[in-house]
């Protein structure tokens, strides 16, 4: 029986388990999932240590199926937690929300966040007073996409800033290609950093809508073109190509990604667990690339290659 109310299910788990649990809840519920994290939620992130325990929230209708779902979550926690250091089984907690409360509750955990030396990601519903030199990226990700502050995206944004400002990667003017754009944060940041042309692609039509809307919010709609065009059909070469996907997918697309990088340009790869770093480097070994940099944060890494000069 549908009640018109939603159950907010909260699980407290070790940080190492949070991403896997979020994936499980997303598959189980088909609805929004959030990970409460002080590193993400607090503006002055350098003043706080990473939390060892994180709260992962999922949402389900508060109806007759809730008890069964809670039992499945509990079974998952017991089975998965046995292999995770620091895990202590604590039953999930449930809060009943009205539908309008559920639709907006995740927003309270998304606050203005500084990334790198210049960029501040600001949710569209928050106020923020920039400091001199700040580049503010206003984001309305929707529940289907991340807030741009996850370690994989953060590493990409930091790499973009370094390559554009320190290494003058856009000097030849070939533009930026964002593969798997999601909410558009990487492509929009590149435009705000000075890219004159950004192409953003994603297989999800909702991602294209969200990216286009966010580009308009940030005043770069004329600079950024978003579409569902497959990578194999993207034409031209780009000074910077960025792909924040998964290690296996990156390796599968190694030739296509490399082909889109202009000679002496850069390829930024993220979405890579640290344990898969060597797998990805080896997977690109056949391409005309040299390893330029590897940066790491939490359990994730970002790999930057440079294409051989013509």
C-alpha positions, 0 to 999 in steps of 0.5 A, a space after each residue: 500500500 502506498 502512503 505518500 510518504 518516504 523512508 529515509 534509510 541511514 546506514 553508518 559504515 566505515 569510509 572504505 565501505 561507503 561507495 559500495 553501499 551507495 551502489 547497492 542502495 542505488 540498485 535496490 531503491 532506484 532512487 537518490 542516494 547520498 553519502 554524508 561526508 565532512 570533507 564534502 560538506 564543509 567549506 574549510 575542508 583543510 581544517 578537518 580530518 577525513 571521517 572514518 565512519 560515514 552515513 549513507 542514505 537511501 530512500 524508499 516508499 514507506 509502504 508494505 515493501 519497506 520491511 523486506 528492503 530493510 532486511 536485504 540491507 541488513 543482510 548486505 551489511 553483515 555479509 559485506 562488512 565482515 571483510 571491511 576493517 573497522 566494521 561493527 554491525 549497527 542496524 539501519 535507522 529509518 526516518 519517515 518523510 513527506 514526499 516534498 521533504 524527501 525530494 529536497 533533503 539531500 540538498 542540505 549536505 551540499 555546500 560551497 566547496 573550494 577545489 584547487 586554488 581558484 574554483 569554488 563549486 556552489 549549489 544553485 540554492 546556496 549564497 556565497 561571497 567569492 574572494 578575489 580571484 575565485 571562479 565560482 561554478 554554480 551547480 544544480 546536479 539533480 538527484 541523478 548526478 554527483 555534486 562535483 566534489 567526489 574525489 574522482 571529480 576533484 582530481 580531474 578539476 585540479 588537473 584541469 586547473 594545473 594544465 590550463 594555468 601552469 602548462 598553458 594547455 589551451 594555448 593552441 586553442 583546440 578546445 576541451 572534450 569531456 567524455 561522460 559529462 554527467 552534470 557537466 561540471 568538468 566541461 563547465 569548469 574548463 570553459 570558466 578556466 578559459 577554454 573557447 570551445 568545450 564538447 561534452 558527451 554522455 550516453 544518458 539523455 538526462 545528463 545532456 539536459 542537466 549539463 546544458 542547463 548548468 552551462 546556461 546557469 554559468 554563462 557558458 552556453 555558447 562555449 559548451 555543446 552537449 550531446 549523446 554523440 558516441 565517442 567514435 563519432 566525435 570529430 576533431 582533436 582537442 588540447 584536453 580530453 577528460 574522461 571520469 568513468 571507470 578503469 575498465 571502460 577507459 582501457 576499452 576506449 584507449 584508442 578512441 580517447 587518444 585519437 581525440 587528443 591533439 599532438 602535444 595535448 593532454 588526456 586526463 583519466 579518472 574514476 580509477 581506484 588506486 588498485 587499478 592504477 597500473 592496470 590503466 597505465 598498462 592499458 594505454 601503453 600501446 598508445 602514443 602517450 607518455 605518462 605526465 602525472 598521477 595524483 591520488 586522493 582517498 582510494 582514487 587516482 587520476 592519471 594524466 598522459 601527454 600525447 607525442 608531439 607531431 
